[in-house]
């Protein structure tokens, strides 16, 4: 089913920060942030077992389990099974080492087989305190976590998770499934298969003001041709577009900081908030169904909601294009 028919609005809430990504936050702060998202009308919530080894799902569930289940859309992910035992060694997370060092200490098994997929869904339902997931993403079968072994992980998912999720969709247990990744290649590979057919994908960090050229070359034309929708994750490029210091989950390099400075200077010239520019750019592509920034403070939710609704003058987008700060192929709001 088309994601645009499932999702209740264009702004969702990404819960990776609730898993203590980069920093530890209190349960009260996490709860207040989710409640703020609800109070601002957000009804699409995305989470994953990987976020803090179950911590984000638990925190999200504490709030959403008290809300009417038919009033919101919930997505989670498969590919990581969280064990009761604690991790004794340093976690190997590829390029994302230390990402959730402040999360739960539970051991994480990285597995995309049919059995692991079914267990992962069951465990997510328990942590979230709900009876169903609307969308399930196959998580992180890409180069950033697995290096040269990523195709091996992809094949495990193709013969395991893909088939289980297709069956669950066909049985009406879930409404849709797809891939949730930080790289375009696994999605391109999936779309090139004769079967199975995903309904959409969650692409994190690859369709932002800072990084969109690669997605525009192959992935997004393929997705449009097949009628497959995109949820844009990480619209602030790990935070560097919103006043943070991270890009690609690491300290932003000098060239990225310089590019962000140019974007912000142009935004200031036109009286535009950089968050509004970032969110509205990501949503301007016809394949984009929703954008899901993350947050750990209630005030950030208000900023995101305001940014989505902010009026951005056409002159800003025109000058952005003229300055070479976006790809000539990138669709812009208002057909600028």
C-alpha positions in Angstrom: 0.0 0.0 0.0 1.2 3.5 -0.8 2.8 5.1 2.3 1.0 8.4 1.4 -2.3 6.6 1.9 -1.1 5.3 5.3 0.6 8.2 6.9 -1.5 10.8 8.7 0.6 13.8 7.9 3.8 15.0 6.4 5.6 15.5 9.7 6.5 12.5 11.9 8.7 11.9 14.9 11.9 9.9 14.7 12.8 8.3 18.1 16.5 7.5 17.7 17.4 10.3 20.2 15.1 8.6 22.8 17.5 5.7 22.8 20.2 8.1 24.3 21.9 8.7 21.0 25.0 10.9 21.6 23.8 11.8 25.2 21.8 10.4 28.0 18.4 11.9 28.7 16.1 11.2 31.6 12.9 9.2 31.3 11.0 12.4 32.2 12.6 14.4 29.4 11.9 11.6 26.9 8.3 11.3 28.1 7.7 15.1 27.9 9.1 15.2 24.3 6.8 12.4 23.1 3.8 14.2 24.8 4.8 17.4 23.1 4.8 15.6 19.7 1.3 14.4 20.4 0.1 17.8 21.6 1.4 19.3 18.4 -0.7 16.9 16.4 2.1 14.5 15.2 0.5 11.1 14.6 3.4 9.2 13.0 6.1 7.7 15.2 9.1 5.8 14.0 11.3 3.7 16.2 13.6 0.6 16.3 15.0 -2.0 18.6 18.5 -0.7 17.8 17.8 2.7 19.4 19.4 2.2 22.8 18.9 -1.6 22.7 15.2 -1.3 23.2 15.2 1.9 25.2 13.5 4.1 22.6 10.7 1.6 22.0 10.1 1.3 25.8 10.0 5.1 26.3 7.8 5.6 23.2 5.4 2.9 24.3 5.0 4.4 27.8 3.3 7.3 26.2 1.6 5.9 23.1 0.1 2.9 24.9 -2.2 5.3 26.7 -3.4 6.8 23.4 -6.2 5.4 21.2 -4.4 2.9 18.9 -6.3 3.8 15.8 -5.4 7.5 16.2 -1.7 7.1 15.2 0.6 5.3 12.8 3.6 3.3 14.2 6.6 2.0 12.5 9.5 0.0 13.8 12.3 -2.1 12.4 13.8 -5.6 12.2 17.4 -6.8 12.0 18.3 -6.5 15.6 17.2 -8.8 18.4 17.7 -7.5 21.9 18.7 -10.1 24.5 18.2 -10.1 28.2 21.9 -10.6 28.8 24.2 -7.6 29.0 27.0 -6.8 26.5 30.5 -7.4 28.0 32.6 -6.4 24.9 32.6 -3.2 22.9 29.9 -3.2 20.3 31.0 -3.3 16.6 28.8 -0.9 14.8 30.9 -0.2 11.8 31.0 3.5 11.1 28.5 4.1 13.9 30.6 3.1 16.8 29.6 4.7 20.1 26.3 5.8 18.7 24.2 4.5 21.5 26.8 4.0 24.2 24.4 5.7 26.7 21.6 3.3 25.9 20.6 0.0 27.6 23.6 -2.4 28.1 21.7 -5.4 26.6 23.4 -7.5 24.0 22.3 -7.0 20.4 22.1 -9.8 17.9 22.3 -8.6 14.3 20.2 -11.0 12.2 17.7 -10.7 9.3 16.5 -14.3 9.1 12.9 -15.3 9.1 13.0 -16.5 12.7 14.8 -13.4 13.9 12.4 -11.2 12.1 9.3 -12.7 13.7 11.0 -12.6 17.1 12.0 -8.9 16.6 8.4 -7.9 15.7 7.0 -9.8 18.8 9.6 -8.1 21.1 8.9 -4.7 19.7 5.2 -5.1 20.3 5.9 -6.1 23.9 8.2 -3.1 24.5 5.8 -0.7 22.8 2.8 -2.0 24.7 0.7 -2.4 21.5 -0.9 -5.1 19.5 0.3 -4.1 16.1 2.8 -2.2 13.9 1.6 -0.4 10.9 4.9 -0.3 9.0 8.0 -2.4 9.4 11.4 -1.5 8.0 14.3 -3.8 7.4 17.0 -2.0 9.2 20.6 -1.2 8.2 21.5 -3.8 5.6 24.1 -1.4 4.1 27.7 -0.6 3.8 27.9 1.8 6.8 27.4 -1.1 9.3 28.7 -4.1 7.4 31.4 -2.8 5.0 32.2 -5.4 2.3 29.8 -7.9 4.0 26.7 -5.9 3.3 25.6 -7.9 0.3 25.8 -11.0 2.5 23.5 -9.3 5.0 21.2 -8.2 2.2 20.8 -11.8 0.9 20.0 -12.9 4.4 17.3 -10.3 4.6 16.0 -11.1 1.1 15.4 -14.7 1.9 14.3 -14.0 5.5 12.9 -10.6 6.5 11.6 -9.7 3.1 9.5 -12.8 2.8 8.2 -12.7 6.4 7.1 -9.1 6.0 5.5 -9.7 2.6 3.5 -12.5 4.2 2.5 -10.3 7.2 1.4 -7.5 4.8 -0.6 -9.9 2.7 -2.3 -11.3 5.8 -3.2 -7.8 6.9 -1.0 -8.0 10.0 1.0 -5.0 8.9 0.0 -2.3 6.3 3.4 -1.9 4.6 7.1 -2.8 4.7 10.3 -1.5 3.2 13.9 -0.8 4.0 15.2 1.6 6.6 18.8 2.5 5.7 21.4 5.3 5.5 22.6 4.3 2.0 20.8 4.2 -1.4 22.3 1.0 -2.8 20.3 -1.5 -0.8 17.1 0.1 -1.8 18.1 0.3 -5.5 19.0 -3.4 -5.3 15.6 -4.2 -3.8 13.7 -2.2 -6.4 15.5 -4.1 -9.1 14.2 -7.5 -7.9 11.3 -9.2 -9.5 10.0 -10.0 -6.0 9.3 -9.2 -3.3 7.8 -5.7 -3.7 8.3 -3.2 -0.9 5.8 -0.4 -0.3 8.3 2.3 0.5 11.5 3.1 2.2 13.0 5.1 5.0 16.1 6.9 3.8 18.1 8.6 6.5 20.5 11.4 5.8 20.6 10.9 2.0 17.9 13.4 1.0 18.8 16.5 2.8 19.9 20.0 1.9 23.5 18.8 2.5 23.4 15.5 0.8 20.9 14.6 -2.0 22.9 14.3 -5.3 23.4 10.6 -5.1 19.8 9.8 -4.3 18.6 11.8 -7.3 20.8 9.9 -9.8 19.2 6.4 -9.6 17.2 5.7 -6.5 14.5 8.3 -6.7 13.8 7.9 -10.4 13.4 4.1 -9.8 11.1 4.8 -6.8 8.9 7.1 -8.8 8.7 4.7 -11.7 7.5 2.0 -9.4 5.2 4.2 -7.2 7.3 3.6 -4.1 7.2 6.3 -1.5 10.0 7.7 0.7 10.1 8.7 4.4 12.9 11.1 4.9 14.9 10.4 8.0 17.7 12.6 9.4 16.5 15.8 7.6 19.0 17.8 9.6 21.9 15.6 8.6 22.6 14.3 12.2 22.0 17.7 13.6 24.5 19.9 11.9 21.7 21.7 10.0 19.9 22.5 13.2 22.7 23.9 15.3 24.4 20.7 16.2 28.0 19.5 15.5 27.3 16.0 14.1 27.2 15.0 10.4 26.8 11.3 9.5 26.7 10.6 13.3 30.3 11.9 13.7 31.8 15.3 14.3 31.2 17.4 11.1 34.3 17.9 8.9 35.4 21.4 8.0 33.9 21.3 4.5 30.5 20.4 5.8 30.7 23.2 8.4 31.6 25.6 5.6 28.6 24.5 3.5 26.2 24.8 6.4 27.5 28.3 7.0 26.7 29.2 3.4 23.2 27.7 3.7 22.6 29.6 7.0 23.8 32.9 5.6 21.5 32.6 2.6 18.6 31.7 4.9 19.3 34.6 7.2 19.4 37.0 4.2 15.8 35.9 3.3 14.6 35.7 6.9 14.1 32.0 6.7 14.9 29.5 9.5 17.3 26.8 8.5 15.0 24.1 9.8 12.2 25.4 7.5 14.5 25.2 4.6 15.7 21.7 5.5 12.2 20.2 6.1 10.6 21.8 3.1 13.4 20.9 0.8 13.2 17.2 1.7 9.4 17.2 1.3 9.5 18.9 -2.1 10.4 15.7 -3.9 7.3 13.9 -5.3 8.4 10.6 -3.8 8.6 12.1 -0.3 5.6 11.0 1.9 6.8 12.4 5.3 9.9 13.7 7.1 10.8 12.5 10.6 13.2 14.7 12.5 14.2 13.4 16.0 14.2 15.4 19.2 14.9 15.1 22.9 13.4 18.3 24.1 9.7 19.4 23.9 10.8 22.8 22.5 12.3 21.1 19.4 8.9 19.7 18.5 7.4 23.2 18.4 10.3 24.4 16.2 9.8 21.5 13.8 6.1 22.1 13.5 6.6 25.8 13.0 9.3 25.1 10.4 7.0 22.9 8.4 4.4 25.7 8.2 6.7 28.6 7.7 6.3 30.6 4.6 9.6 30.5 2.6 9.8 33.1 -0.2 10.4 31.8 -3.7 13.4 34.1 -4.0 15.2 32.0 -1.3 14.9 28.8 -3.4 15.9 30.6 -6.6 19.0 32.0 -5.0 19.8 28.6 -3.4 19.8 27.0 -6.9 21.8 29.9 -8.4 24.4 29.6 -5.7 24.9 25.9 -6.5 23.9 24.9 -3.0 21.4 22.4 -4.3 21.5 20.0 -7.3 20.0 21.3 -10.5 17.9 18.1 -10.6 16.4 18.6 -7.1 12.7 19.6 -7.1 12.2 22.8 -5.0 9.1 24.0 -3.2 6.7 26.2 -5.2 8.4 25.0 -8.4 11.2 27.5 -7.8 
